[in-house]
Amino acid sequence: MEQFLQQLASGLANGAIYACVALALVMIYVSTDHINFAQGEMAMFSTYISWQLMTWGLSFWVAFVLAVLISFALGVLIERVILRPLHNAPVLSVVVVFIGLLAICNSMAGAIWSYLIKEFPSPFPKSSFGIAGLIGPHQLGVVLVTLIVLSLLFVFFRFTPLGLAMRAAAQNPQMARLVGVRVDWMLALGWGLAAAVGAVAGIMVAHIVYLDPNMMGGILLYAFASALVGGIGNPGGAVIGGFIVGVLENMVAFAGNQIEKVTGIYIIGNGEKLTVALIIVIFVLTVRPAGLFGRVVVKRV
Amino acid sequence: MPSFPKKWLVILIGLAVIVPLFQPVLPDIVSDYRLFLVSTMIIAAIAVLGLNLLTGFNGQISLGHGAFYAVGAYTAAILMDHAGMPYYATLPCAAVVCFIVGYLFGLPALKLEGHYLALATFALALAVPQILKYKWLEGLTGGVQGIVLSKPEVPFGLPLTEDQWLYYYCLAVMLVLFWAAHNILRSRSGRAMMAIRDYAIAADTMGIDTALYKTVTFGISAAYTGIAGALSASAIAFVAPDSFNIFLSIKFLIGLVVGGIGSLAGSVVGGIFYVLVDNSAQALSTFIKNDLGLQFDLSAYTVFGILLILLMYLMPMGIVGGVYLLIRKISTVGRSTAAAPAGEPQRSATQPAEASKSH
């Protein structure tokens, strides 16, 4: 039972990370209809920036805030420079540009910081407390930080004029433009926010998966699965989807372990995490493309 | 589609057949290493052609063709290692296995369009190395260690080196496959494939079974890429799961985009290109590290990434398409100065080779 609860807790911690990356994906998808294949690598790059700042002597949280701000700026820049001209381009061009971005981020990180795996510090105290043993201090910290970030975002989108303008620009660009919203800049801001949220996820997860240029591959795949489970056009759904998928991932591995213990037959374990994500992605896409909370879009021909 | 003049094609193939025979005379220029490099380029061209059949001619985006390459390579390796099959017999087997796998993957892909298909295939590409390491398959696939094979031996006591023979073997396979693709595309089925790409609903209305064509195209495309994988298994004489990662699929995409989306000649250009950049980047990187003493791991993917983005802006049809457009522009400019009759430029603009002949 205790093992089960441990797995549940670590599933929630993973889920928090997936929720962040999935939210970043959804933010871009909602406003531009693009799936950002480079989201994971952008987050990885931000994590390296924070690592670099820390090796220059800054404390964790200062580096954290600075890296998130830099990522925001980079996100805005990428949208303005690279994606703006592709507004009405065919899907293939957009996908190719994202893949190009992925390749650049990955190889530049490798070129600047080398492909050696690095340790990443945890900002949270190591001492155990009340429910210790059930959930590690870092995992608890991850959940707390991501919840704070997510609620800040919620407040921003729900209660500020700028957030309202961004939602309007995403939902109905023409009408928003008519009432004086600068839609172009709203899209760029959305990209910046997505990059910033991705950076938070990257910095939080780096302590668990270690820092290397390929660290986000699996996380991105799970974030895709989360976004799809929640409905790719639904930010709240993506967050819930993230937690669902995070718990599901650990439960599958846990169940696999139990089966192996009881019957001695290995079916599934930690080595099949990406395969599980692949199955979730294809299953959701084919059976229920709108996800759990998404709206079914009816296409008129 | 640009039609390649037949005369040039014959000359090119003739050169490709004859030049390696000069190895005893010019050992430095036609070295074994270079022949091997060209063989890998040929293999790359076949793989890119496979992706091109699906993405370029049928309009289905795939970011996961590395998966089919892996299936082809592993099929060949397992058949050689466990069943003792000769290397040339593994090609049809790999093709059949990949066709089935591709066809099956094409079934759920039917429901997906554009971004979603890209997403599903991207997920496939990410998961491939893990699937290959699956414990139950370990007996077959050799797990993390992979499978070590032996290089194809020169048959009938021909006076060729191993690399020369490998080159001819790959070249022959490539010629057959390109000839087949050329014929498929010129047939009724090929026109149906392209009609689906251009306007799926219209194709449907005209009575084309879009579901059938899309899944079969997925299968054929996978079979082509799988054959390339099988060739690479016997060329490199080694398969291991971690070489079939997402970046392999990205390389195919680069070959596709650089060479030309929807162009047979473009697939060759794309294949040559990515192998060339990959190799020279490695050489440049070791040069920077060892000779200049800088700690800077230059990777081919920086070049690839920048090129992908630039090409999408400057030459969305790839290099072959871009060059073709350029030729067309030049030839129409030339004709307008010659004050040709009004009807002619348009007709001959589609056939620049013949147009320049008539001048």
Interface residues (C-beta under 8 A of the other chain):
Chain A: D33 H34 I35 F37 I82 P85 L86 A89 V91 L92 S93 V94 V95 V96 V97 I99 G100 L101 L102 A103 I104 C105 N106 S107 M108 G110 A111 I112 S114 Y115 G217 G218 L220 L221 F224 A225 L228 Y266 G269 G271 E272 K273 L274 T275 A277 L278 V281 I282 L285 T286 P289 V301
Chain B: T55 I61 L63 P108 K111 L112 G114 H115 Y116 A118 L119 A120 F122 A123 L124 L126 A127 Q130 I131 K133 Y134 K135 W136 I201 I246 F247 I250 L253 V257 I261 Q295 F296 D297 L298 S299 A300 Y301 T302 F304 G305 I306 L307 L308 I309 M312 Y313 P316
